[in-house]
């Protein structure tokens, strides 16, 4: 499954994921954890253990170090 993942404020990634991938796997693929970011589909957050059912997602970082 091919998914476009936009990390808000940081750019987009084209991901090739297995058919049974979860939204937690999406975060892992872009180097983030479920503790520091949320996945949004159509503007709404989705659970990390839900199977990916969209070909475009946005990731919103909740914590950004500095």
HTML snippet that shows the backbone in 3Dmol.js (N, CA, C, O; Angstrom):
<script src="https://3Dmol.org/build/3Dmol-min.js"></script>
<div id="view" style="width:600px;height:400px;position:relative"></div>
<script>
const pdb = `
ATOM      1  N   UNK A   1       0.852  -1.172   0.000  1.00  0.00           N
ATOM      2  CA  UNK A   1       0.000   0.000   0.000  1.00  0.00           C
ATOM      3  C   UNK A   1       0.896   1.233   0.000  1.00  0.00           C
ATOM      4  O   UNK A   1       1.859   1.312   0.763  1.00  0.00           O
ATOM      5  N   UNK A   2       0.576   2.174  -0.846  1.00  0.00           N
ATOM      6  CA  UNK A   2       1.335   3.427  -0.933  1.00  0.00           C
ATOM      7  C   UNK A   2       0.536   4.521  -0.226  1.00  0.00           C
ATOM      8  O   UNK A   2      -0.646   4.728  -0.502  1.00  0.00           O
ATOM      9  N   UNK A   3       1.210   5.215   0.693  1.00  0.00           N
ATOM     10  CA  UNK A   3       0.571   6.267   1.485  1.00  0.00           C
ATOM     11  C   UNK A   3       1.436   7.510   1.444  1.00  0.00           C
ATOM     12  O   UNK A   3       2.651   7.438   1.627  1.00  0.00           O
ATOM     13  N   UNK A   4       0.805   8.653   1.204  1.00  0.00           N
ATOM     14  CA  UNK A   4       1.497   9.930   1.308  1.00  0.00           C
ATOM     15  C   UNK A   4       1.272  10.459   2.707  1.00  0.00           C
ATOM     16  O   UNK A   4       0.133  10.609   3.147  1.00  0.00           O
ATOM     17  N   UNK A   5       2.357  10.739   3.403  1.00  0.00           N
ATOM     18  CA  UNK A   5       2.289  11.201   4.789  1.00  0.00           C
ATOM     19  C   UNK A   5       2.889  12.595   4.869  1.00  0.00           C
ATOM     20  O   UNK A   5       4.081  12.782   4.626  1.00  0.00           O
ATOM     21  N   UNK A   6       2.061  13.566   5.211  1.00  0.00           N
ATOM     22  CA  UNK A   6       2.524  14.937   5.385  1.00  0.00           C
ATOM     23  C   UNK A   6       2.768  15.174   6.874  1.00  0.00           C
ATOM     24  O   UNK A   6       1.837  15.122   7.679  1.00  0.00           O
ATOM     25  N   UNK A   7       4.016  15.433   7.232  1.00  0.00           N
ATOM     26  CA  UNK A   7       4.340  15.815   8.606  1.00  0.00           C
ATOM     27  C   UNK A   7       4.230  17.335   8.633  1.00  0.00           C
ATOM     28  O   UNK A   7       5.031  18.028   8.006  1.00  0.00           O
ATOM     29  N   UNK A   8       3.248  17.851   9.353  1.00  0.00           N
ATOM     30  CA  UNK A   8       2.931  19.275   9.331  1.00  0.00           C
ATOM     31  C   UNK A   8       4.171  20.105   9.688  1.00  0.00           C
ATOM     32  O   UNK A   8       4.789  19.914  10.736  1.00  0.00           O
ATOM     33  N   UNK A   9       4.508  21.017   8.796  1.00  0.00           N
ATOM     34  CA  UNK A   9       5.643  21.897   8.996  1.00  0.00           C
ATOM     35  C   UNK A   9       6.991  21.294   8.673  1.00  0.00           C
ATOM     36  O   UNK A   9       8.015  21.960   8.822  1.00  0.00           O
ATOM     37  N   UNK A  10       7.015  20.030   8.228  1.00  0.00           N
ATOM     38  CA  UNK A  10       8.297  19.365   7.974  1.00  0.00           C
ATOM     39  C   UNK A  10       8.393  18.712   6.607  1.00  0.00           C
ATOM     40  O   UNK A  10       9.478  18.269   6.233  1.00  0.00           O
ATOM     41  N   UNK A  11       7.313  18.631   5.846  1.00  0.00           N
ATOM     42  CA  UNK A  11       7.375  18.027   4.515  1.00  0.00           C
ATOM     43  C   UNK A  11       6.587  16.742   4.403  1.00  0.00           C
ATOM     44  O   UNK A  11       5.947  16.296   5.355  1.00  0.00           O
ATOM     45  N   UNK A  12       6.647  16.147   3.204  1.00  0.00           N
ATOM     46  CA  UNK A  12       5.873  14.938   2.901  1.00  0.00           C
ATOM     47  C   UNK A  12       6.791  13.753   2.642  1.00  0.00           C
ATOM     48  O   UNK A  12       7.941  13.907   2.233  1.00  0.00           O
ATOM     49  N   UNK A  13       6.249  12.570   2.893  1.00  0.00           N
ATOM     50  CA  UNK A  13       6.944  11.309   2.651  1.00  0.00           C
ATOM     51  C   UNK A  13       6.003  10.389   1.890  1.00  0.00           C
ATOM     52  O   UNK A  13       4.816  10.306   2.204  1.00  0.00           O
ATOM     53  N   UNK A  14       6.537   9.701   0.891  1.00  0.00           N
ATOM     54  CA  UNK A  14       5.791   8.651   0.206  1.00  0.00           C
ATOM     55  C   UNK A  14       6.218   7.332   0.821  1.00  0.00           C
ATOM     56  O   UNK A  14       7.388   6.957   0.747  1.00  0.00           O
ATOM     57  N   UNK A  15       5.275   6.629   1.425  1.00  0.00           N
ATOM     58  CA  UNK A  15       5.573   5.401   2.150  1.00  0.00           C
ATOM     59  C   UNK A  15       5.006   4.188   1.430  1.00  0.00           C
ATOM     60  O   UNK A  15       3.895   4.232   0.903  1.00  0.00           O
ATOM     61  N   UNK A  16       5.775   3.106   1.411  1.00  0.00           N
ATOM     62  CA  UNK A  16       5.289   1.810   0.939  1.00  0.00           C
ATOM     63  C   UNK A  16       5.099   0.948   2.174  1.00  0.00           C
ATOM     64  O   UNK A  16       6.074   0.557   2.817  1.00  0.00           O
ATOM     65  N   UNK A  17       3.849   0.649   2.509  1.00  0.00           N
ATOM     66  CA  UNK A  17       3.523  -0.080   3.727  1.00  0.00           C
ATOM     67  C   UNK A  17       2.830  -1.395   3.394  1.00  0.00           C
ATOM     68  O   UNK A  17       2.180  -1.505   2.354  1.00  0.00           O
ATOM     69  N   UNK A  18       2.963  -2.407   4.276  1.00  0.00           N
ATOM     70  CA  UNK A  18       2.219  -3.649   4.064  1.00  0.00           C
ATOM     71  C   UNK A  18       0.715  -3.398   4.163  1.00  0.00           C
ATOM     72  O   UNK A  18       0.288  -2.414   4.767  1.00  0.00           O
ATOM     73  N   UNK A  19      -0.074  -4.266   3.584  1.00  0.00           N
ATOM     74  CA  UNK A  19      -1.532  -4.106   3.556  1.00  0.00           C
ATOM     75  C   UNK A  19      -2.145  -4.061   4.951  1.00  0.00           C
ATOM     76  O   UNK A  19      -3.203  -3.459   5.134  1.00  0.00           O
ATOM     77  N   UNK A  20      -1.502  -4.685   5.940  1.00  0.00           N
ATOM     78  CA  UNK A  20      -2.050  -4.710   7.306  1.00  0.00           C
ATOM     79  C   UNK A  20      -1.413  -3.664   8.224  1.00  0.00           C
ATOM     80  O   UNK A  20      -1.509  -3.776   9.446  1.00  0.00           O
ATOM     81  N   UNK A  21      -0.767  -2.654   7.651  1.00  0.00           N
ATOM     82  CA  UNK A  21      -0.105  -1.614   8.450  1.00  0.00           C
ATOM     83  C   UNK A  21      -1.116  -0.815   9.261  1.00  0.00           C
ATOM     84  O   UNK A  21      -2.262  -0.630   8.851  1.00  0.00           O
ATOM     85  N   UNK A  22      -0.668  -0.348  10.413  1.00  0.00           N
ATOM     86  CA  UNK A  22      -1.496   0.500  11.274  1.00  0.00           C
ATOM     87  C   UNK A  22      -0.986   1.939  11.199  1.00  0.00           C
ATOM     88  O   UNK A  22       0.070   2.216  10.629  1.00  0.00           O
ATOM     89  N   UNK A  23      -1.765   2.842  11.790  1.00  0.00           N
ATOM     90  CA  UNK A  23      -1.325   4.235  11.813  1.00  0.00           C
ATOM     91  C   UNK A  23      -0.101   4.408  12.712  1.00  0.00           C
ATOM     92  O   UNK A  23       0.668   5.351  12.526  1.00  0.00           O
ATOM     93  N   UNK A  24       0.087   3.526  13.669  1.00  0.00           N
ATOM     94  CA  UNK A  24       1.313   3.515  14.461  1.00  0.00           C
ATOM     95  C   UNK A  24       2.516   3.182  13.586  1.00  0.00           C
ATOM     96  O   UNK A  24       3.602   3.728  13.782  1.00  0.00           O
ATOM     97  N   UNK A  25       2.321   2.284  12.616  1.00  0.00           N
ATOM     98  CA  UNK A  25       3.390   1.952  11.667  1.00  0.00           C
ATOM     99  C   UNK A  25       3.746   3.157  10.798  1.00  0.00           C
ATOM    100  O   UNK A  25       4.908   3.349  10.440  1.00  0.00           O
ATOM    101  N   UNK A  26       2.744   3.964  10.461  1.00  0.00           N
ATOM    102  CA  UNK A  26       2.996   5.186   9.690  1.00  0.00           C
ATOM    103  C   UNK A  26       3.935   6.097  10.487  1.00  0.00           C
ATOM    104  O   UNK A  26       4.920   6.603   9.950  1.00  0.00           O
ATOM    105  N   UNK A  27       3.627   6.299  11.759  1.00  0.00           N
ATOM    106  CA  UNK A  27       4.481   7.147  12.591  1.00  0.00           C
ATOM    107  C   UNK A  27       5.896   6.598  12.661  1.00  0.00           C
ATOM    108  O   UNK A  27       6.867   7.344  12.532  1.00  0.00           O
ATOM    109  N   UNK A  28       6.009   5.304  12.863  1.00  0.00           N
ATOM    110  CA  UNK A  28       7.328   4.673  12.945  1.00  0.00           C
ATOM    111  C   UNK A  28       8.109   4.866  11.642  1.00  0.00           C
ATOM    112  O   UNK A  28       9.325   5.060  11.666  1.00  0.00           O
ATOM    113  N   UNK A  29       7.412   4.812  10.516  1.00  0.00           N
ATOM    114  CA  UNK A  29       8.058   4.960   9.210  1.00  0.00           C
ATOM    115  C   UNK A  29       8.654   6.345   8.994  1.00  0.00           C
ATOM    116  O   UNK A  29       9.591   6.507   8.212  1.00  0.00           O
ATOM    117  N   UNK A  30       8.115   7.337   9.681  1.00  0.00           N
ATOM    118  CA  UNK A  30       8.658   8.701   9.549  1.00  0.00           C
ATOM    119  C   UNK A  30       9.499   9.091  10.762  1.00  0.00           C
ATOM    120  O   UNK A  30       9.841  10.260  10.938  1.00  0.00           O
ATOM    121  N   UNK A  31       9.829   8.103  11.598  1.00  0.00           N
ATOM    122  CA  UNK A  31      10.738   8.338  12.715  1.00  0.00           C
ATOM    123  C   UNK A  31      10.121   8.972  13.939  1.00  0.00           C
ATOM    124  O   UNK A  31      10.822   9.601  14.732  1.00  0.00           O
ATOM    125  N   UNK A  32       8.815   8.819  14.106  1.00  0.00           N
ATOM    126  CA  UNK A  32       8.128   9.401  15.263  1.00  0.00           C
ATOM    127  C   UNK A  32       7.434   8.300  16.067  1.00  0.00           C
ATOM    128  O   UNK A  32       7.174   7.210  15.558  1.00  0.00           O
ATOM    129  N   UNK A  33       7.144   8.604  17.317  1.00  0.00           N
ATOM    130  CA  UNK A  33       6.426   7.647  18.166  1.00  0.00           C
ATOM    131  C   UNK A  33       5.015   8.162  18.443  1.00  0.00           C
ATOM    132  O   UNK A  33       4.699   9.326  18.196  1.00  0.00           O
ATOM    133  N   UNK A  34       4.194   7.281  18.951  1.00  0.00           N
ATOM    134  CA  UNK A  34       2.817   7.651  19.276  1.00  0.00           C
ATOM    135  C   UNK A  34       2.760   8.617  20.459  1.00  0.00           C
ATOM    136  O   UNK A  34       1.724   9.233  20.704  1.00  0.00           O
ATOM    137  N   UNK A  35       3.862   8.752  21.191  1.00  0.00           N
ATOM    138  CA  UNK A  35       3.909   9.675  22.324  1.00  0.00           C
ATOM    139  C   UNK A  35       4.199  11.105  21.892  1.00  0.00           C
ATOM    140  O   UNK A  35       3.947  12.047  22.643  1.00  0.00           O
ATOM    141  N   UNK A  36       4.727  11.268  20.689  1.00  0.00           N
ATOM    142  CA  UNK A  36       5.107  12.610  20.256  1.00  0.00           C
ATOM    143  C   UNK A  36       4.318  13.135  19.056  1.00  0.00           C
ATOM    144  O   UNK A  36       4.507  14.281  18.649  1.00  0.00           O
ATOM    145  N   UNK A  37       3.429  12.302  18.483  1.00  0.00           N
ATOM    146  CA  UNK A  37       2.691  12.743  17.303  1.00  0.00           C
ATOM    147  C   UNK A  37       1.369  12.007  17.183  1.00  0.00           C
ATOM    148  O   UNK A  37       1.183  10.926  17.743  1.00  0.00           O
ATOM    149  N   UNK A  38       0.450  12.622  16.435  1.00  0.00           N
ATOM    150  CA  UNK A  38      -0.846  12.002  16.126  1.00  0.00           C
ATOM    151  C   UNK A  38      -1.047  11.996  14.623  1.00  0.00           C
ATOM    152  O   UNK A  38      -0.593  12.895  13.914  1.00  0.00           O
ATOM    153  N   UNK A  39      -1.736  10.965  14.147  1.00  0.00           N
ATOM    154  CA  UNK A  39      -2.067  10.869  12.732  1.00  0.00           C
ATOM    155  C   UNK A  39      -3.486  11.387  12.537  1.00  0.00           C
ATOM    156  O   UNK A  39      -4.399  11.036  13.284  1.00  0.00           O
ATOM    157  N   UNK A  40      -3.654  12.226  11.519  1.00  0.00           N
ATOM    158  CA  UNK A  40      -4.961  12.787  11.193  1.00  0.00           C
ATOM    159  C   UNK A  40      -5.386  12.294   9.812  1.00  0.00           C
ATOM    160  O   UNK A  40      -4.595  12.297   8.869  1.00  0.00           O
ATOM    161  N   UNK A  41      -6.629  11.875   9.709  1.00  0.00           N
ATOM    162  CA  UNK A  41      -7.239  11.513   8.432  1.00  0.00           C
ATOM    163  C   UNK A  41      -8.462  12.401   8.265  1.00  0.00           C
ATOM    164  O   UNK A  41      -9.355  12.405   9.112  1.00  0.00           O
ATOM    165  N   UNK A  42      -8.499  13.141   7.187  1.00  0.00           N
ATOM    166  CA  UNK A  42      -9.585  14.109   6.943  1.00  0.00           C
ATOM    167  C   UNK A  42      -9.759  15.056   8.127  1.00  0.00           C
ATOM    168  O   UNK A  42     -10.880  15.437   8.462  1.00  0.00           O
ATOM    169  N   UNK A  43      -8.644  15.436   8.760  1.00  0.00           N
ATOM    170  CA  UNK A  43      -8.671  16.413   9.846  1.00  0.00           C
ATOM    171  C   UNK A  43      -8.999  15.865  11.219  1.00  0.00           C
ATOM    172  O   UNK A  43      -9.018  16.619  12.191  1.00  0.00           O
ATOM    173  N   UNK A  44      -9.257  14.570  11.322  1.00  0.00           N
ATOM    174  CA  UNK A  44      -9.594  13.964  12.614  1.00  0.00           C
ATOM    175  C   UNK A  44      -8.525  12.958  13.032  1.00  0.00           C
ATOM    176  O   UNK A  44      -8.022  12.210  12.193  1.00  0.00           O
ATOM    177  N   UNK A  45      -8.171  12.929  14.316  1.00  0.00           N
ATOM    178  CA  UNK A  45      -7.176  11.953  14.774  1.00  0.00           C
ATOM    179  C   UNK A  45      -7.718  10.539  14.694  1.00  0.00           C
ATOM    180  O   UNK A  45      -8.908  10.299  14.896  1.00  0.00           O
ATOM    181  N   UNK A  46      -6.814   9.598  14.394  1.00  0.00           N
ATOM    182  CA  UNK A  46      -7.181   8.190  14.314  1.00  0.00           C
ATOM    183  C   UNK A  46      -6.342   7.397  15.316  1.00  0.00           C
ATOM    184  O   UNK A  46      -5.207   7.779  15.604  1.00  0.00           O
ATOM    185  N   UNK A  47      -6.884   6.297  15.853  1.00  0.00           N
ATOM    186  CA  UNK A  47      -6.135   5.483  16.814  1.00  0.00           C
ATOM    187  C   UNK A  47      -4.902   4.851  16.158  1.00  0.00           C
ATOM    188  O   UNK A  47      -4.935   4.467  14.989  1.00  0.00           O
ATOM    189  N   UNK A  48      -3.840   4.754  16.917  1.00  0.00           N
ATOM    190  CA  UNK A  48      -2.586   4.203  16.388  1.00  0.00           C
ATOM    191  C   UNK A  48      -2.694   2.733  15.987  1.00  0.00           C
ATOM    192  O   UNK A  48      -1.928   2.262  15.147  1.00  0.00           O
ATOM    193  N   UNK A  49      -3.644   2.003  16.585  1.00  0.00           N
ATOM    194  CA  UNK A  49      -3.768   0.573  16.280  1.00  0.00           C
ATOM    195  C   UNK A  49      -4.777   0.284  15.161  1.00  0.00           C
ATOM    196  O   UNK A  49      -5.035  -0.876  14.838  1.00  0.00           O
ATOM    197  N   UNK A  50      -5.336   1.324  14.582  1.00  0.00           N
ATOM    198  CA  UNK A  50      -6.278   1.149  13.475  1.00  0.00           C
ATOM    199  C   UNK A  50      -5.518   0.866  12.183  1.00  0.00           C
ATOM    200  O   UNK A  50      -4.476   1.470  11.930  1.00  0.00           O
ATOM    201  N   UNK A  51      -6.030  -0.042  11.374  1.00  0.00           N
ATOM    202  CA  UNK A  51      -5.419  -0.365  10.088  1.00  0.00           C
ATOM    203  C   UNK A  51      -5.557   0.825   9.144  1.00  0.00           C
ATOM    204  O   UNK A  51      -6.615   1.450   9.066  1.00  0.00           O
ATOM    205  N   UNK A  52      -4.488   1.127   8.435  1.00  0.00           N
ATOM    206  CA  UNK A  52      -4.482   2.260   7.501  1.00  0.00           C
ATOM    207  C   UNK A  52      -5.532   2.036   6.424  1.00  0.00           C
ATOM    208  O   UNK A  52      -5.556   0.998   5.762  1.00  0.00           O
ATOM    209  N   UNK A  53      -6.407   3.039   6.260  1.00  0.00           N
ATOM    210  CA  UNK A  53      -7.461   2.941   5.252  1.00  0.00           C
ATOM    211  C   UNK A  53      -7.558   4.209   4.408  1.00  0.00           C
ATOM    212  O   UNK A  53      -8.594   4.492   3.805  1.00  0.00           O
ATOM    213  N   UNK A  54      -6.464   4.965   4.376  1.00  0.00           N
ATOM    214  CA  UNK A  54      -6.428   6.194   3.600  1.00  0.00           C
ATOM    215  C   UNK A  54      -5.085   6.278   2.884  1.00  0.00           C
ATOM    216  O   UNK A  54      -4.071   5.819   3.411  1.00  0.00           O
ATOM    217  N   UNK A  55      -5.070   6.859   1.689  1.00  0.00           N
ATOM    218  CA  UNK A  55      -3.807   6.966   0.967  1.00  0.00           C
ATOM    219  C   UNK A  55      -3.113   8.305   1.202  1.00  0.00           C
ATOM    220  O   UNK A  55      -2.042   8.554   0.648  1.00  0.00           O
ATOM    221  N   UNK A  56      -3.721   9.173   2.025  1.00  0.00           N
ATOM    222  CA  UNK A  56      -3.092  10.449   2.393  1.00  0.00           C
ATOM    223  C   UNK A  56      -3.404  10.733   3.858  1.00  0.00           C
ATOM    224  O   UNK A  56      -4.565  10.757   4.267  1.00  0.00           O
ATOM    225  N   UNK A  57      -2.354  10.947   4.634  1.00  0.00           N
ATOM    226  CA  UNK A  57      -2.530  11.263   6.052  1.00  0.00           C
ATOM    227  C   UNK A  57      -1.668  12.468   6.408  1.00  0.00           C
ATOM    228  O   UNK A  57      -0.704  12.791   5.714  1.00  0.00           O
ATOM    229  N   UNK A  58      -2.031  13.114   7.490  1.00  0.00           N
ATOM    230  CA  UNK A  58      -1.227  14.207   8.045  1.00  0.00           C
ATOM    231  C   UNK A  58      -0.779  13.789   9.424  1.00  0.00           C
ATOM    232  O   UNK A  58      -1.536  13.166  10.169  1.00  0.00           O
ATOM    233  N   UNK A  59       0.438  14.127   9.766  1.00  0.00           N
ATOM    234  CA  UNK A  59       0.983  13.848  11.091  1.00  0.00           C
ATOM    235  C   UNK A  59       1.237  15.179  11.771  1.00  0.00           C
ATOM    236  O   UNK A  59       1.894  16.063  11.220  1.00  0.00           O
ATOM    237  N   UNK A  60       0.710  15.306  12.965  1.00  0.00           N
ATOM    238  CA  UNK A  60       0.869  16.516  13.754  1.00  0.00           C
ATOM    239  C   UNK A  60       1.738  16.178  14.956  1.00  0.00           C
ATOM    240  O   UNK A  60       1.366  15.369  15.806  1.00  0.00           O
ATOM    241  N   UNK A  61       2.907  16.817  15.010  1.00  0.00           N
ATOM    242  CA  UNK A  61       3.800  16.595  16.154  1.00  0.00           C
ATOM    243  C   UNK A  61       3.224  17.308  17.361  1.00  0.00           C
ATOM    244  O   UNK A  61       2.864  18.483  17.289  1.00  0.00           O
ATOM    245  N   UNK A  62       3.140  16.593  18.468  1.00  0.00           N
ATOM    246  CA  UNK A  62       2.612  17.152  19.706  1.00  0.00           C
ATOM    247  C   UNK A  62       3.714  17.752  20.539  1.00  0.00           C
ATOM    248  O   UNK A  62       3.474  18.673  21.320  1.00  0.00           O
ATOM    249  N   UNK A  63       4.930  17.238  20.384  1.00  0.00           N
ATOM    250  CA  UNK A  63       6.082  17.687  21.158  1.00  0.00           C
ATOM    251  C   UNK A  63       7.212  17.942  20.174  1.00  0.00           C
ATOM    252  O   UNK A  63       7.493  17.117  19.305  1.00  0.00           O
ATOM    253  N   UNK A  64       7.849  19.080  20.319  1.00  0.00           N
ATOM    254  CA  UNK A  64       8.996  19.362  19.475  1.00  0.00           C
ATOM    255  C   UNK A  64      10.082  19.927  20.371  1.00  0.00           C
ATOM    256  O   UNK A  64       9.915  20.970  21.003  1.00  0.00           O
ATOM    257  N   UNK A  65      11.188  19.220  20.412  1.00  0.00           N
ATOM    258  CA  UNK A  65      12.274  19.615  21.304  1.00  0.00           C
ATOM    259  C   UNK A  65      13.066  20.807  20.763  1.00  0.00           C
ATOM    260  O   UNK A  65      12.941  21.212  19.608  1.00  0.00           O
ATOM    261  N   UNK A  66      13.875  21.336  21.654  1.00  0.00           N
ATOM    262  CA  UNK A  66      14.698  22.474  21.194  1.00  0.00           C
ATOM    263  C   UNK A  66      15.749  22.797  22.180  1.00  0.00           C
ATOM    264  O   UNK A  66      16.534  23.721  21.966  1.00  0.00           O
TER     265      UNK A  66
END
`;
const viewer = $3Dmol.createViewer("view");
viewer.addModel(pdb, "pdb");
viewer.setStyle({}, {cartoon: {color: "spectrum"}});
viewer.zoomTo();
viewer.render();
</script>
